[in-house]
Amino acid sequence: MMEDATNSNPQSLGFTDKLKSWLSWSWTYICGVWFVMVLTMIYILRSPLKLQDTLTSASVFLNTLTPKFYVALTGTSSLISGLILIFEWWYFRKYGTSFIEQVSVSHLRPLLGGGESSSSTGLFSSVNGEPEPRPSVSECKVWRNPLNLFRGSEYSRYTWVTGKEPLTYYDMNLSAQDHQTFFTGDTQQLKPEDTVMQKGWRERSPQARIRAAYQAIELNHECAAAYVLLAEEEAATITEAERLFKQALRSAGKDINLLVYIKRRLAMCARKLGRIKEAVKMMRDLMKEFPLLGMLNIHENLLEALLELQAYADVQAVLAKYDGKTAKRPPGVGCERRAGAGLPAAASVSQPHADTHGLNIPSSCVPSAVDISLPKSATICYTSALLKARAVSDKFSPEAASRRGLSTAEMNAVEAIHRAVEFNPHVPKYLLEMKSLILPPEHILKRGDSEAVAYAFFHLQHWKRAEGALNLLHCTWEGTFRIIPYPLEKGHLFYPYPGCTESADRELLPSFHEVSVYPKKELPFFILFTAGLCSFTAMLAMLTHQFPELMGVFAKAFFSTLFAPLGFFADKMESFMPSGFWHQLTLV
């Protein structure tokens, strides 16, 4: 019996859903019929209700109004619409949506029988075309910046010079949590100095943290974590920081976490002091000794040091190991034009694809959406693009390329740039110096503005060193947004661009920095509508004030033209119906 009842539920539910769907579908037509009936009844009862006399008196009243009344009316309308525009603009800047639109969707749509808006799921589609939920803020994972600076010798010096704090409290709090978990193993067996350092990492004031480190050293002269804190925050120069890290290395013992952290920072000190080959050796040894610690992204430190040495073959070898671009295309996919790319699907491969600055990008250069493997970082993507751009950029000319088309090497370089820009679209403006750089934060968000700042801060010099590479980037990077299908969040090579990056970047980057937002939010319809209404009514008020008689003539002509169809319809109804029919109907 229970099984039968269970089997009958879907049918009953299906009938209920069909009934609700039919009612919501018929509601619109019922409202339309009701509206027509109301207009018909008003027309039929115009004599008993003395509508003709009312309209006559209304027209007499309107004719007696002075131009000042119309000026006041249009001016008030302009003021009210202007206030609405200001509120809508403020609400959009703060919450990213229109207040009127939000109220309409949230409250009016259910009353009219409409369902949930499908636009939120339509923006994010999987590779198979199925809708994917928009990622929430909690899904935007932040990562430790592999090239983070030293607080005492770099961040503090910036504060001394400018008076601005380069690190946010949120960013420093994440670092404190990292240090607590990274440098303290079993919390059940904490030593006295470890307890002091546990509290010291959480201190908000740098002086309090430094005092805690000295207190831990007094308890145990071999407290490696205390020397790490002093090297990070008290050392005023890189040389002094290196000395303290070496002291910490002698005291680290067999603690793997401390050993890895200290050796990495020692390698970074050697890089900053100009001993680049030594730094490269230390990084390679560290990666061989601890191969399972790949999540620390030590290879990004190695890539930057190898670029400084201009060891491009070694850079390519590292990229071949860590680049996530390993997905294989099905046969022929790379040479077929993507649907909606601007030309028919049967177009020849040799036909060009219009790109920015007049460049002709052949269809074979447009990457396939099958390559969905996500690279590890912007460093991987943009370093790969730099190597391919470097091979052709010294002789690259946009004018020549637009005339003769792109060679195979140039197509590979353009494709690599498109891939990098789609992964992190914030980077090009920093590399092209269209936007000012700041000190990178201690944590970054993959594909976010924080990652772009961190990458450009250390790699801008490498792009400048490759002759013509920035010129090639300048000519091609905007073409990425023509390849990505609209809306831009859908993506082309990678998964949809996370919608939580802006809010997370605002937490990581200082307040004096203008956070880069991608994609740019389009102005809602109601902001444009209220702006147009405000401008239009203000213009009417000004013209009515300056030319009252002329505007009166225009107003009468406008209203006569507006109501002409209604008069024509009424005359046709009078001639179509029998004489006396309306009179007999009104008597009923």
C-alpha positions, 0 to 999 in steps of 0.5 A, spaced: 500 500 500 505 504 501 509 503 495 502 504 491 501 511 494 509 512 493 508 511 486 501 515 485 505 521 488 509 523 482 502 523 478 499 528 483 505 532 483 505 533 476 498 534 475 498 540 480 504 543 477 501 543 470 495 546 473 499 552 476 503 552 470 496 553 466 494 558 471 500 562 470 500 562 463 493 564 463 493 570 468 496 574 462 491 573 458 486 574 463 489 581 465 489 583 458 481 581 457 479 584 463 483 591 461 479 591 454 473 590 458 474 596 463 475 600 457 469 598 453 465 599 459 468 606 460 466 608 453 459 605 454 457 608 460 460 615 458 454 618 457 451 616 464 458 618 467 458 625 464 465 623 461 464 628 455 462 634 460 468 632 465 473 631 459 470 638 456 471 641 463 478 638 463 480 641 457 478 648 459 482 647 465 488 645 461 487 651 457 487 656 463 494 653 465 499 658 465 506 656 462 509 657 469 505 651 471 508 647 466 515 649 468 514 647 475 511 640 473 517 638 468 522 641 473 519 637 479 519 631 474 526 632 473 528 633 480 524 627 482 527 622 477 534 625 478 533 623 486 531 616 484 537 616 479 542 618 485 539 613 489 539 607 484 547 609 482 549 609 489 545 602 490 548 599 484 555 601 486 554 598 493 551 592 491 552 591 484 544 591 482 539 595 481 534 597 487 528 597 482 530 591 478 531 587 485 524 589 488 521 587 481 524 581 481 523 579 488 516 581 489 512 583 483 514 577 479 511 572 484 505 576 484 504 575 476 506 568 476 513 568 474 518 563 476 525 564 478 530 568 474 534 563 469 539 569 468 543 567 474 544 560 472 545 561 464 551 566 465 555 560 468 555 553 464 559 547 464 563 545 458 557 540 456 552 546 456 549 544 463 548 550 468 553 551 474 551 554 480 555 561 481 561 560 486 560 563 493 565 567 496 567 561 501 569 558 494 574 563 493 580 560 496 586 564 497 593 562 497 600 564 500 604 569 495 610 565 493 614 571 492 611 575 498 616 581 501 619 581 508 615 586 513 621 589 516 626 590 510 620 592 505 613 593 507 615 597 513 620 601 509 614 603 504 610 605 510 616 609 513 616 613 506 609 614 504 605 613 511 600 608 508 599 601 510 601 596 504 598 590 508 590 589 510 588 586 517 585 581 513 591 579 510 596 579 516 591 575 520 591 570 515 599 570 515 598 569 523 594 563 522 599 560 517 605 561 522 601 558 528 599 552 524 606 551 520 610 552 526 607 549 531 606 541 531 602 537 536 598 542 540 598 537 546 606 538 547 607 545 547 613 548 550 613 554 554 617 558 548 611 555 543 606 558 547 609 564 547 610 564 540 603 562 539 600 568 542 606 572 539 603 571 532 596 573 533 599 580 536 596 585 532 602 590 533 609 589 530 612 591 537 608 586 541 610 580 536 617 582 536 617 582 544 614 576 544 620 573 540 625 576 544 621 573 550 621 566 547 628 566 546 629 568 553 626 561 555 630 557 549 636 560 545 634 555 540 627 557 538 627 557 531 620 560 530 622 566 534 628 568 529 624 567 523 619 572 526 625 577 528 628 576 521 621 577 518 619 583 522 625 586 525 630 586 520 631 592 517 635 590 511 635 583 507 642 582 509 640 582 516 634 578 515 639 573 512 643 572 518 637 571 522 634 566 518 641 562 518 641 562 525 634 560 525 636 554 520 641 552 525 636 551 531 631 548 527 633 541 528 629 536 524 622 540 524 620 539 516 616 545 516 621 550 519 626 547 514 622 548 508 620 555 510 627 557 512 631 555 506 626 558 501 626 565 505 634 564 505 634 562 497 629 569 496 634 573 500 640 570 496 635 572 490 634 579 492 642 580 494 644 579 487 646 571 488 641 569 483 645 562 481 646 560 488 638 562 489 637 557 483 641 552 486 638 552 493 631 552 490 632 546 486 635 542 492 629 544 496 624 541 490 628 535 490 629 534 497 621 535 499 618 533 492 611 532 496 610 540 498 608 542 491 603 546 494 608 551 496 609 553 489 616 554 490 617 553 482 614 560 481 620 562 485 625 558 481 621 561 474 622 568 476 630 567 478 631 563 472 628 569 468 633 574 471 638 569 469 635 569 462 636 561 462 630 561 457 631 553 456 631 552 463 624 556 464 621 552 458 623 545 462 620 548 468 613 550 465 613 543 461 613 540 468 608 544 472 603 547 466 596 544 466 595 545 459 595 538 458 588 536 455 588 533 448 584 536 443 579 531 438 582 530 431 580 537 427 578 541 433 583 546 433 583 547 426 575 548 426 572 555 427 568 555 433 560 556 432 559 564 433 566 566 432 564 571 427 564 566 420 560 560 418 562 554 421 564 551 414 569 557 413 576 555 410 582 555 415 586 560 412 580 566 413 582 571 418 579 572 424 578 580 426 582 582 432 584 588 435 589 593 432 587 590 425 590 584 426 588 578 423 587 572 427 586 565 423 581 560 425 586 555 427 589 560 432 582 561 436 583 555 442 578 550 442 574 550 449 576 542 450 582 545 453 579 546 460 585 544 464 586 549 469 594 552 470 596 553 477 597 560 476 598 567 472 605 566 473 605 559 469 600 562 464 604 569 462 611 566 463 609 561 457 606 567 453 612 571 454 617 565 452 612 564 445 612 572 444 619 573 445 621 568 439 617 573 434 616 580 438 623 583 436 620 583 428 613 583 430 609 589 426 602 590 427 601 593 420 605 587 417 601 582 420 595 585 418 597 585 411 600 578 410 597 574 416 600 571 422 606 566 421 605 559 425 610 562 431 606 568 431 599 565 432 602 560 437 604 567 441 597 570 440 594 564 442 598 564 449 597 571 450 589 569 449 590 564 454 593 568 459 589 574 459 583 569 460 586 566 466 587 572 469 585 579 465 587 584 470 595 583 469 595 586 462 594 593 465 599 592 470 604 590 465 603 595 460 603 600 465 596 603 464 595 602 472 599 603 477 603 598 481 603 597 489 606 592 493 603 585 493 599 582 499 602 576 503 596 572 500 593 572 493 587 570 490 588 566 483 585 569 477 584 575 481 587 582 482 591 581 488 595 575 483 595 580 478 599 585 482 603 580 485 605 577 478 606 584 475 610 587 481 616 581 480 615 580 472 614 587 469 622 587 468 622 580 464 617 583 459 621 589 458 627 585 457 624 581 451 624 586 446 617 587 443 614 583 447 610 588 451 608 591 444 605 584 442 601 584 448 599 591 447 596 589 440 593 582 442 590 582 449 584 585 448 582 580 442 581 575 448 574 578 450 572 578 442 573 570 443 570 569 449 562 568 448 558 573 451 557 574 457 564 574 459 563 570 465 562 564 461 569 563 459 572 559 453 578 556 455 577 555 462 571 554 467 567 560 468 570 566 471 569 566 479 564 571 481 567 572 488 574 575 486 572 582 487 569 582 494 575 577 496 580 582 493 578 588 496 579 584 503 586 583 501 588 589 497 589 596 501 584 601 501 588 606 497 588 601 491 583 601 486 581 594 485 580 591 478 574 588 476 572 583 471 568 583 467 565 590 468 558 591 470 553 593 465 549 599 467 542 596 469 536 598 465 533 603 470 539 607 471 539 609 464 532 610 464 532 614 470 538 618 467 534 619 460 527 621 464 531 626 468 535 629 462 528 629 458 524 633 463 529 638 465 530 639 457 522 640 457 522 645 463 528 649 460 525 650 453 518 651 456 521 657 460 524 660 454 519 659 449 512 658 452 508 659 446 512 655 442 512 649 447 504 650 448 503 649 440 508 643 440 504 640 446 497 641 443 500 637 437 503 632 441 497 630 445 492 631 439 496 626 435 497 621 441 489 621 442 488 621 434 488 613 434 483 613 440 478 618 436 479 614 430 477 607 433 471 611 437 468 613 430 469 606 427 465 603 433 459 608 432 459 607 425 459 599 426 454 598 431 446 600 429 444 606 431 441 606 438 444 600 440 449 604 445 443 607 448 439 601 449 445 598 452 446 604 457 439 603 459 440 596 461 
